[in-house]
Amino acid sequence: MVCPNINVICIDDEELLNAYIHDASPLEGEVPEGILFPSNTEEVSKVLKWAYEYEVPIYPYGGGSSLVGSPLPFGGYVIDTSLLLEYELYPKDNLVLAGAGWVLSELNSKLSEEGLWFPVDPGSVDMASVGGIVSTNAGGIRAVKYGVTADNVRAVEFVTGKGDIVWSGAWSKKSSTWIRLHQLIVGSEGNFGVITKALLKVVPRPKKRTALMVQSDNEEEMGELILKLLKLEPSALEMMDPKTIEAVNAHPSSPLRLSPKFTLLVEFDDDKQEEKAHIVEREYDGMYGGEELWKYRKLAGPSLTMVKGSRSDWDVAFPVSLIPKAIKYIYENRGDWDIAIFGHVGDGNLHVNLLHPPGSEWVKRATEKAKEMICDMSKKLKATVSGEHGIGLLKLALLDCEVGKDAIEYWKIIKSVFDPKYILNPGKKIPL
């Protein structure tokens, strides 16, 4: 193992290299040759010009919170983006120019000093980085009101596989100038370039939030409740099934113990929140909660992992009206698999968790089962393979359930323009 002589911080200590072969997925990568820590865009460009010349695979790595193996290296070199911490706030325009290395919770802590907030709120908010959420088009708990990452990106700076530095997007609220390369970068999982900074829309931080819990005994009743609650324009609308509730109840950090039923968590953060909360309480037997409800909800994933030691999270999304049918389909077609479901039902996003012991053989079996179910649901229930996690490696086998061969060929053509030697995150999202 050796670091290149390009005047960029590099680590080739074997113990530290091993830390990068894992993310939050059940997958495992291969030990890279080294980890590069560029501190600015010019250093990223320097790395990629060197990698282009010598045809060295490069794997951008942010917070390591991916659930599909997006950043995992297989040899080559990792670019760790954690030192890319540019920060320029334009509060009168509700914009922040943020480096790719900012962790979302830390970015929001800094924005809060000006009473502002970046509203994309994934469960991994304490790990996920700006570069990571842009590269995967992350969503999260409050996407039902504020949208996903793509809805909150005004512009992106990135470095191509040849080392070219590209800015795409406008500072103004409207612009017909740009061919929206920045929206191609959003969700591309490092295939077209290494993101160095993003111009993000921010909003005034809500002064108060009101959260309630509503429970029901079956998925049909819950489906009706979802549609009724959406008419109240919530800032969040989450669901946990009985299996998930049982798991969180058993977690040592659980702040609550809830009845194992279908559970909806609904939140309002606007000027009419008290009025809306009273409607939920009066008409749907809603019970008031607070921040404890969200602490409880964010334990869903870790709690389910605890059940058997590992899990595969298949974040399928549907038209909201089909959520009850989707849940019923999953239960009826799970076979002998232990399955739990939670998710962002306000925007139709279900996290279908196949619970299994650790090990690559179990991941392979889970992928086969997921492909069987999700391919069928894409035809019958208008499902999309990934609502917010991306494709990475875990979902690569499911891609052709939804995306036609012609479209994938055009993805490859676009990649060949930005990355002629296929050195950027090879094998992720776009099949080789």
N, C-alpha and C positions, 0 to 999 in steps of 0.2 A: 504494500500500500504506500502511495506517495502523493504528496500534494503538489499541484502545478506551480511553477514559478511565475506567478502573475500578480504578486503583491496584493492579494486578497486573503483575509484571515481564513485559515484552513486547519481543520483538525483531522488527524488520521489515527487517533487513539482507538484501539479495537473495542474497548469497553464502551466508549461514547458512541462509536459507530453502531453498535448493537441497539442503542436506544431508538434509532431511526427505522428499524425494520418492523415496527409496530405502529398502528394507529388505534382508533376505537373500534375497528372492525375485527372479526375473528380471523382475519388473514395475516400472513407473515411475508415480508419481503426478503431480500437477500442483502447481505452486508455490502455497503457501498465502499468505494475506494477512499472517499474522504467527504467531509462536510465543509462547504464553503459558506462564509458569512459576509456577503457584501454589505457595505454600510450606506451605499447610495446607488442611484440608477447607473451611474457611469461604471461602477464596479460590477454590476450585474452584466452590463454590456461587455465588459472586459472578459468576464467568465464565459459568456456565450460565444464571443468571437474565438476564444481559445478552443472551446468545445466543438465549434463548427469546423475549425481547421483540422482537429484531430478526430472528429466524429465520435465524440464522447457523450454517452447518454447523460442527461441532466434531469433531476427530479426536484421540482419546487416543493418545499415543505413548510407549512405554516404552523398551526397549533397542534396538529396531530389528532384532531377530533373527527376525522372522516370515518364514516361507518361503512364505506365501500372500498377502502384501500386505495383511494385516489393518489396519495402522495408516496406510497411505498416504493422504495428503490429496488432495483434488480441489477446490482453492480453499478457502474458509473459513479457519478458524483451527485450529492444532494446540495441544492441551494437552500439554505435556511434563511428565511426572509425576516427573522425577528429583529434585525437591526435597522430595517427600513421604517423609520419612525418620523417621517416628515409630518408636520402638523401646522396647517394654516386655516384659521377659522374666519369666516365671513358671516357674522351673526345677522347682519341686516338683510342678507340674501338667503339665510338659512342653508348655508353650504359649508362643508369642511373638506379640505384637501388632506387626506390621510394616507400615510405610508402603509404598505402592505403588511408590515409587522405589528400594527396595533391590534391588541386583543380587544374584543368588543366591549367587555365590561370595563376595561381601563379607559378606552376611548370615551365611553359614556360617562365615566366618572369625571373626566376632564371637561367634557361638554356640559356637564351639570353645573359647572362653575358659572356658566353663562345662561343657565336655565334651559338648555337645549338637550336633545336626545336623538340618537340614531335608532329608529324604531324596529329594525330587523332584529328579532330576539329568539335565536335558536336555543335549544336546551343546553348547548355547549358554550353559552355566552362567555364563560370564564376561561375557555380554551381557544375558541375559534378566532381566527385573525381576519383582518380586512381582506387580505389576498385570498384567503381560503374561502370566505363567503362569496366573494366575487367570482372566483373560479368555479364554484359549484352552484351558483345561483341559490344560495341558502334561503330558507323561509323562516318558520318558527311560529311561536305561540301567537304573535300579534299580527300575522300576515293577513288575517281576515279583514282588518281595517287598514293597515298600512302597506300591504303588499309585500312581495318578496324582494330580494336584493336588486334584481333587474329594474324594478319600479323605482328604486331609490339611488340609482347610479346616473350621474350627469355626464361623466367622462372618465376615461381610464388612460393611464400611462403604462406601457408594457414594452418588453424587449423581446424581439423575435429570435428565432433559432439561428439567425445569421449575426445577431448582435446589434441589429438596428433598434434605435429608441423611437417609439411611436407614441404620439398623443392623439387621442380621438375623442371628440366631444366638445361641447360649447359651455361657456360659463353662463350664458344667458338662459332664461327659462325656455325660450323657444329658438329654434334654429333649423333652417332648411338647407344649411350648407353641407353638413356632414353625411357621407355614407357611413352608417353606424357600425363601424368596426368595433367600437367599444361594446356594443351589444353582442357581437360575435365572441368577444373575449369572455363576457359573462356566461358562465356555465360551460366553458370549453375545457375545464380541468387541466390547464397547463399545456394544452396541445398546440396553441397558436402563439404563445408567448408567456414570459414570466411577468406577472403583474408587479409593478413597483409602487404605484400609488393610484388612488381613486378619488374623484370628486363626488362626494356623497351629499344627498339631501338630508337635512336634519329638521326636526320639528320642535316646537316648544314642549318641554317636559310637562306631562300632565300633573296638575297640582294634587290631584287625588284620584284614586281608583276604587271602585266598588266591585267586589267579587262575591259570587254566590254559587252554591252547589245545588244541582237538581238531580234526583235519582229516579230511575225507572226499572221495571222488571224485565223488559224485553226490548229487542232491537227495533221492532215496529213502532212502539210507543216513543222510543228515544228518537227515531227518525222524524216523527211528527213534531216533537219538541224542538229539534234542531232548526227546522224550517220556521217555526213560530219565533224562536229566539233570534234568528237572523234578521227578522223584520224590525227588531229593536236596535239594530246596528251596533253590535257589541265590538269591543276592542280585542276580545279573545273569546273563543268558544272551543273548548277541549273536551275530549271524551276518553274515558278509561273503562274497559270492560271488567267483569267480575274477577277474572283471572289476574289482571293487572292490579286491581284493588287488593286482592289477597296477598300478592307479592309485596306491594308497598307497605301494607300493614305489618308484614314480617320483617321489614328492613329496620335495623337498629337505629337509624337516623330519622325514621318517620315521625313527623310532628303530630300526626293524627291517626286514629283508627276508624275507618269508615266501613259501613255496611257493604258487603261484596255484591253490588248491583251495577248495572250500567249507570255511569256517573258522568254528568255534564258539569263542567266548570265554565261559568260565564262571567265576563268582566266588562264594565263600562268605565270610560274615562272622560266622557264629554260633560257639558254643562247640564245635561238632563239625566245624569247617572242615577240620582236618587229616585227620580220618578220612574225610571226604567226598572230599577232594582225592586221597587215596591210592586210593580206589575209581576215580576218574576216570583216574588214572595207570595203574592196574593193568588195569582192564577195558576202557578205551576209548583207550589209548595217549595219554593226556593229557600235555602238556608244560607244565611250570611256567613262569610268567611273572610279571610284577609290574606296577608302574604303567606300564611301557613298553607293555604290551598295550593299556591304555586310552588312552594317548597315540596309539597306532597307530590304534585304532578311531575316535577323535574326528577323525582326519584324513580319514575316508572322504568326507564331503561336499566339503570344499575340494579334495581330490585329484581327485574326479570333475568338479568345475567346471573344474579345470585342463585336463582332457582336451580339451574343445572350446570352452572359454570361458564356457559357461553350462550350466545344467541345470534341469529342472523335477522337483521331488521330490514324488511322489505317495505319501503315507504311508497305505497301505491296511492294514486290520487284518482278521484272520480268526480263526476258532476254531483253536487251536494244532494240532489234529490234521490240519487241511487245508493247513498250510504247504507240504509237499512238492508237493501238487497245484497250489497257487497258483503256486509258482515254475515248475513245468513249464508251466502255462498261459501265464504271462507270456512265457517263452522261445519257446513255439510260436506265439504270436500277436503278436509284436513287429514283424513285417514287416521293413522295412529300417531300423528304428530301432536306434540304438546304446543298449543298455539295461544298467544295472548295478543290483544289488539288495544292500542290507544292511538290518539292522534288529534290533528288539528281539523276537526270536522267542520268548522266554520268555512274552510276553503276546500273541503272534500278530501283531505289528506289523511289516510290511515297508515299507521305503522303496524304492519303485520309481522309479529315476532315468532319465528320458529325457534323454540328452546331446545338446546342440545348440549351435550358435553363438549369440551374443547377438542380440537383436532381437525386436521385437513379433510379427513374422510367424512366427518360429520358435516363440514361446510359443503363439500361436494354433494352429499345427499340432500342437504337443505336447498342448494341451488337447483337441483333437479326437481324437487317438490315445488319450489317457488315458480320455476318456469312453467310447470304443468298448470298451476292455478292462475298465474298472472297472465299468461298468454291467452287462456280461455276467457279471463275477465276483460282483457283488452278488446275481445270481440263482442262479448255479451253485455258488458257494463261500461264500455267506453273508458276503460282504465288506462292511465299512463304509468309506465314502468317505474318512474321515479318522480316523486313530487318535489323533493328538495335536497336529497342527498347526493345526487349525481349518479353516474354509472360506475366509474372507477374500474376495478377488477371484478368485484363481487357480482355486479349486474350485467357484465358484458355478455353473458350467455342469454340474457333476456332481451337484448337490444332489438333483435329482429322480430320479436313479438309485436313491436310497435312501429319501428322505423324500417322503411322499405330499402331494398338494395340500392336503388338509384340515389336516394337521399344520402346513404352512407358513402357512395362513390363521390358525391359532391363534397361531403365532409373531408374526404381524403384529398381531393383536389385543393380545397382551401388550405388544409394543413401543409400540403407540399409548397404552397406559396409562402406561408409564414415560416415553415420549418422544412426546408428542402431535403435535409439529410435525416429527418425523423429522429432527432436527438432529444426532443422535448417530451418528457413523460411518456415514452413509447409504450404502447400496449394498453393505455388507459382510455376509456370512453370510445375512442375510434379504433376498431379492430385493425390489426396490422395486416 
